[in-house]
Amino acid sequence: MRSLDHFVETPLADPLKLIPYINNELPTVIYTFGYRGRVDGPATTAVLTAYIKKKKRNIILLNWQEEAVTGLFGIPIGYAFNAIPSAKKVGRELGDAILELTQAGVDISDIHLVAHSLGAHIMGYAGKVTREHGYVIPRITGLDPPGTLFEGAFAIHSGLDRTCAKFVDIVHTDLGSYGSTTSRGTIDIWPNYTGENSKQPGCPDGIFELFSREDLCSHDRSWGYFVEALASPTAFVAVGAANYSDWVTHGGDINRAIYLGDLTSTQAKGNYYMRTNSKSPYALHAEGIKPNTNQARSRRNPFLTRFFQLF
């Protein structure tokens, strides 16, 4: 309702109550947060505020705060045995809700799903449900979706990937810790990439308490960059390259340059690289496509490693 303080709320199982408030002349953005996220958390507040300021979207928040909590057994066990199963369930319910809205007249071709962290996998599950029923979400944006238990030797779940929508763009900012290390989308954007365990410039080195502000710094940069890109659509430029080595050696393919955010070309495919400033404003504009091989790497333990240490 054009303000964080004015909104209409309805159970996920009864999405049609939103129909009177949806302007069919505008695209619709559905956003959600990740594990241990909150309705009033910094990511949620920043992303919703950025979209509200644009005044060109119907904005829906998927509130799964009660399901995203740690529970009684601590962060790692809560992630594996509470949050991920809840994400699957909520994601499929969201897919059903989108189908209901579509059948009631909301144009699915105008729906954009955006989510941070584990929320990105929720959107992946929603996209799988709509596809099963013959409806394909046009775009899902994943802001640093987690890799733990979704990739590698310990992958026991499948979440967001390029099959979940016509176009899936993923922003990777916390490789080897909270974020995924593999290309999963139609395009994968790798800000400040220097190899596995890359950290974002301006984020502290060291091993910190799980989910502390310092520990989440690189993970949270994904939504930080995205929020700034919504306000300045051409500020974050990324260049296409076969891989990191190709970017460093040859500078990538300037003819495949894209923007991060609303203006991302949905015709793009593959891996894209960029650099940012160490503090806000983060965008380096065209200068950001030039690689920096001296970028520092993180000295944190990966979340998966800490998961088994604590388990």
C-alpha positions as CSV (number, residue, x, y, z in Angstrom):
1,M,0.0,0.0,0.0
2,R,2.9,2.3,-0.8
3,S,4.3,2.4,2.7
4,L,5.9,-0.1,5.1
5,D,3.3,0.9,7.6
6,H,0.2,0.4,5.4
7,F,-0.4,-3.0,4.0
8,V,-3.0,-5.8,3.5
9,E,-2.2,-9.2,5.0
10,T,-3.7,-12.5,4.2
11,P,-2.8,-16.2,4.9
12,L,-0.8,-17.8,2.1
13,A,-3.6,-20.3,1.7
14,D,-6.1,-17.5,0.8
15,P,-4.2,-15.3,-1.7
16,L,-7.3,-14.1,-3.5
17,K,-7.9,-11.5,-0.7
18,L,-5.1,-9.5,-2.4
19,I,-6.9,-9.3,-5.7
20,P,-8.7,-6.0,-5.0
21,Y,-5.4,-4.3,-4.2
22,I,-3.3,-5.5,-7.1
23,N,-3.0,-3.1,-10.0
24,N,-3.0,-5.3,-13.2
25,E,-1.3,-2.5,-15.1
26,L,1.8,-2.9,-13.0
27,P,4.3,-5.8,-12.7
28,T,4.2,-7.7,-9.3
29,V,7.3,-8.3,-7.2
30,I,7.1,-11.0,-4.5
31,Y,10.0,-10.8,-2.0
32,T,11.1,-13.0,0.9
33,F,14.0,-13.2,3.3
34,G,16.2,-16.2,4.4
35,Y,16.9,-18.4,7.4
36,R,16.4,-16.4,10.7
37,G,15.2,-13.4,8.7
38,R,12.5,-11.1,9.9
39,V,9.7,-9.0,8.6
40,D,11.4,-5.9,10.1
41,G,14.9,-7.1,9.4
42,P,17.4,-5.0,7.5
43,A,17.2,-6.9,4.2
44,T,13.4,-6.9,4.2
45,T,13.2,-3.2,5.1
46,A,15.8,-2.2,2.5
47,V,14.4,-4.2,-0.4
48,L,10.8,-3.3,0.2
49,T,11.6,0.4,0.7
50,A,13.6,0.4,-2.6
51,Y,10.7,-1.0,-4.5
52,I,8.2,1.3,-2.8
53,K,10.3,4.3,-3.8
54,K,10.1,3.2,-7.5
55,K,6.3,3.4,-7.4
56,K,6.1,1.0,-10.4
57,R,5.4,-2.4,-8.8
58,N,2.8,-4.2,-6.8
59,I,4.9,-5.4,-3.9
60,I,4.1,-8.5,-1.9
61,L,6.1,-9.8,1.1
62,L,6.0,-13.5,1.8
63,N,6.2,-13.7,5.6
64,W,7.6,-17.0,6.7
65,Q,9.3,-15.6,9.8
66,E,7.8,-18.2,12.2
67,E,9.0,-21.0,10.0
68,A,12.5,-19.5,9.5
69,V,13.5,-19.6,13.2
70,T,16.4,-21.6,14.6
71,G,14.3,-23.7,17.0
72,L,15.5,-25.4,20.1
73,F,18.6,-27.1,18.8
74,G,20.8,-24.3,17.6
75,I,21.6,-22.7,14.3
76,P,23.1,-25.6,12.3
77,I,20.6,-28.2,13.3
78,G,17.8,-25.7,13.0
79,Y,18.9,-25.0,9.4
80,A,19.0,-28.6,8.4
81,F,16.0,-30.0,10.2
82,N,13.6,-27.1,10.5
83,A,14.4,-24.3,8.1
84,I,15.0,-26.3,4.9
85,P,11.9,-28.5,5.3
86,S,9.9,-25.4,6.1
87,A,11.3,-23.7,3.0
88,K,10.2,-26.6,0.8
89,K,6.7,-26.5,2.3
90,V,6.3,-22.7,2.1
91,G,7.7,-22.7,-1.4
92,R,5.2,-25.2,-2.7
93,E,2.4,-23.3,-1.0
94,L,3.6,-20.1,-2.6
95,G,3.5,-21.8,-6.0
96,D,-0.1,-22.8,-5.3
97,A,-0.9,-19.3,-4.3
98,I,0.6,-17.9,-7.5
99,L,-1.5,-20.3,-9.5
100,E,-4.6,-19.1,-7.8
101,L,-3.7,-15.5,-8.4
102,T,-3.0,-16.3,-12.1
103,Q,-6.3,-18.1,-12.5
104,A,-8.0,-15.0,-10.9
105,G,-6.6,-12.7,-13.5
106,V,-3.1,-11.7,-12.4
107,D,-0.7,-12.0,-15.4
108,I,2.0,-14.5,-14.5
109,S,4.2,-12.9,-17.2
110,D,4.4,-9.8,-14.9
111,I,5.5,-11.7,-11.8
112,H,9.1,-11.4,-10.5
113,L,10.2,-13.4,-7.5
114,V,13.1,-11.9,-5.5
115,A,14.7,-13.4,-2.4
116,H,17.7,-13.4,-0.2
117,S,19.6,-16.5,1.2
118,L,17.4,-19.5,1.9
119,G,14.4,-17.5,0.7
120,A,15.8,-17.9,-2.9
121,H,15.3,-21.6,-2.6
122,I,11.7,-21.0,-1.5
123,M,11.2,-19.1,-4.8
124,G,12.8,-22.0,-6.6
125,Y,10.3,-24.5,-5.2
126,A,7.5,-22.1,-6.0
127,G,8.7,-22.0,-9.6
128,K,8.8,-25.7,-9.8
129,V,5.2,-26.0,-8.7
130,T,3.9,-23.5,-11.3
131,R,5.9,-25.2,-14.0
132,E,4.3,-28.6,-13.0
133,H,1.0,-27.0,-13.8
134,G,2.0,-25.4,-17.1
135,Y,2.8,-21.9,-15.9
136,V,6.3,-20.6,-16.0
137,I,7.5,-17.7,-13.8
138,P,9.3,-15.2,-16.0
139,R,12.1,-14.3,-13.6
140,I,13.5,-15.3,-10.2
141,T,16.3,-13.3,-8.7
142,G,18.3,-15.2,-6.0
143,L,20.5,-13.0,-3.7
144,D,23.2,-15.3,-2.5
145,P,21.3,-18.5,-2.1
146,P,23.0,-21.0,0.3
147,G,25.0,-23.9,-1.0
148,T,25.1,-25.9,2.3
149,L,23.1,-29.1,1.7
150,F,22.2,-27.9,-1.8
151,E,25.4,-28.6,-3.6
152,G,28.6,-30.6,-3.4
153,A,29.2,-33.9,-1.7
154,F,26.5,-33.3,0.9
155,A,23.8,-32.1,-1.5
156,I,20.6,-33.7,-0.3
157,H,18.2,-31.0,-1.5
158,S,17.5,-29.3,-4.8
159,G,16.4,-25.6,-4.7
160,L,16.7,-22.7,-7.0
161,D,18.3,-23.4,-10.4
162,R,17.9,-22.3,-14.0
163,T,14.9,-24.6,-14.6
164,C,12.7,-22.8,-12.0
165,A,11.8,-19.9,-14.3
166,K,12.3,-18.6,-17.8
167,F,15.2,-16.5,-16.5
168,V,17.0,-17.0,-13.2
169,D,19.7,-14.5,-12.1
170,I,21.8,-15.2,-9.1
171,V,24.1,-12.9,-7.2
172,H,26.9,-14.7,-5.4
173,T,28.6,-12.7,-2.6
174,D,29.6,-15.1,0.1
175,L,31.3,-18.1,-1.6
176,G,32.3,-21.0,0.6
177,S,30.5,-19.8,3.7
178,Y,26.7,-18.9,3.6
179,G,26.5,-18.7,-0.2
180,S,26.6,-21.1,-3.1
181,T,29.9,-21.7,-5.0
182,T,28.4,-23.1,-8.2
183,S,26.7,-21.6,-11.3
184,R,23.0,-22.4,-10.8
185,G,21.1,-19.7,-12.8
186,T,20.6,-18.6,-16.4
187,I,23.1,-16.0,-15.4
188,D,25.4,-16.0,-12.3
189,I,26.9,-12.7,-11.2
190,W,30.0,-12.9,-9.1
191,P,30.9,-9.5,-7.5
192,N,34.5,-9.2,-6.4
193,Y,35.2,-12.9,-7.2
194,T,38.8,-14.1,-6.7
195,G,38.1,-17.8,-6.1
196,E,36.3,-19.9,-3.5
197,N,36.0,-18.2,-0.1
198,S,36.2,-14.7,-1.7
199,K,34.9,-12.1,0.7
200,Q,33.5,-8.7,-0.2
201,P,35.7,-5.6,0.1
202,G,35.1,-3.8,3.3
203,C,34.0,-6.9,5.2
204,P,36.2,-8.0,8.1
205,D,38.6,-11.0,8.1
206,G,38.5,-13.6,10.8
207,I,36.2,-16.3,12.3
208,F,33.1,-14.8,13.9
209,E,30.1,-16.0,15.8
210,L,27.5,-17.6,13.4
211,F,25.0,-15.1,12.1
212,S,26.7,-12.2,13.7
213,R,26.8,-9.0,11.8
214,E,30.5,-9.5,10.9
215,D,29.9,-13.1,9.9
216,L,27.0,-12.1,7.6
217,C,28.8,-9.1,6.0
218,S,29.6,-10.7,2.6
219,H,26.3,-12.6,2.6
220,D,24.3,-9.4,3.1
221,R,26.2,-7.5,0.4
222,S,24.0,-9.4,-2.2
223,W,20.9,-7.5,-1.1
224,G,22.9,-4.3,-0.4
225,Y,24.1,-4.2,-4.0
226,F,20.7,-5.1,-5.3
227,V,19.0,-2.3,-3.4
228,E,21.4,0.3,-4.7
229,A,20.9,-1.1,-8.2
230,L,17.2,-0.5,-7.9
231,A,17.8,3.1,-7.2
232,S,20.5,3.5,-9.8
233,P,19.7,0.9,-12.6
234,T,22.8,1.5,-14.7
235,A,25.3,1.8,-11.8
236,F,26.4,-1.8,-11.5
237,V,28.0,-3.2,-14.7
238,A,29.1,-6.8,-15.0
239,V,31.0,-8.4,-17.9
240,G,30.5,-11.8,-19.3
241,A,33.3,-14.3,-19.2
242,A,33.7,-18.1,-19.5
243,N,35.2,-18.2,-16.0
244,Y,37.2,-16.1,-13.5
245,S,40.5,-16.9,-15.3
246,D,39.1,-15.7,-18.6
247,W,38.0,-12.4,-16.9
248,V,41.4,-11.8,-15.3
249,T,43.3,-12.8,-18.4
250,H,41.2,-11.2,-21.1
251,G,38.9,-8.8,-19.3
252,G,35.8,-10.7,-20.4
253,D,33.6,-9.9,-23.3
254,I,32.6,-6.3,-23.3
255,N,29.8,-7.1,-25.8
256,R,28.2,-9.2,-23.1
257,A,28.1,-6.5,-20.4
258,I,24.9,-6.4,-18.3
259,Y,23.4,-4.3,-15.5
260,L,22.6,-5.8,-12.1
261,G,19.0,-5.1,-11.0
262,D,15.9,-4.3,-12.9
263,L,17.7,-3.7,-16.2
264,T,19.4,-7.1,-16.3
265,S,19.0,-8.4,-19.8
266,T,16.9,-11.5,-19.8
267,Q,18.6,-12.6,-23.0
268,A,21.9,-13.0,-21.2
269,K,23.4,-16.4,-20.3
270,G,26.5,-17.6,-18.4
271,N,28.8,-16.1,-15.8
272,Y,29.3,-12.4,-15.2
273,Y,32.0,-10.6,-13.1
274,M,32.2,-7.2,-11.5
275,R,34.0,-5.2,-8.7
276,T,32.5,-2.8,-6.2
277,N,33.6,-0.2,-3.7
278,S,34.3,-1.3,-0.1
279,K,31.5,0.9,1.3
280,S,28.3,2.5,0.1
281,P,27.8,3.7,-2.6
282,Y,29.1,0.4,-3.8
283,A,28.8,0.8,-7.6
284,L,31.9,1.5,-9.7
285,H,30.0,1.9,-12.9
286,A,32.0,0.9,-16.0
287,E,35.2,0.8,-13.9
288,G,33.7,-2.2,-12.1
289,I,34.2,-4.6,-15.0
290,K,38.0,-4.4,-14.6
291,P,39.3,-7.3,-12.5
292,N,41.4,-6.9,-9.4
293,T,43.6,-9.9,-8.8
294,N,44.8,-8.5,-5.4
295,Q,41.4,-8.7,-3.8
296,A,41.7,-10.3,-0.4
297,R,40.2,-13.7,0.4
298,S,38.1,-14.7,3.4
299,R,39.8,-16.6,6.2
300,R,36.5,-17.7,7.7
301,N,35.6,-21.4,7.9
302,P,32.9,-22.4,5.4
303,F,29.4,-22.7,6.9
304,L,29.3,-26.4,6.0
305,T,32.6,-27.0,7.9
306,R,31.2,-25.2,10.9
307,F,28.0,-27.0,10.6
308,F,29.7,-30.4,11.2
309,Q,32.0,-28.9,13.8
310,L,29.0,-27.8,15.8
311,F,26.8,-30.8,14.9
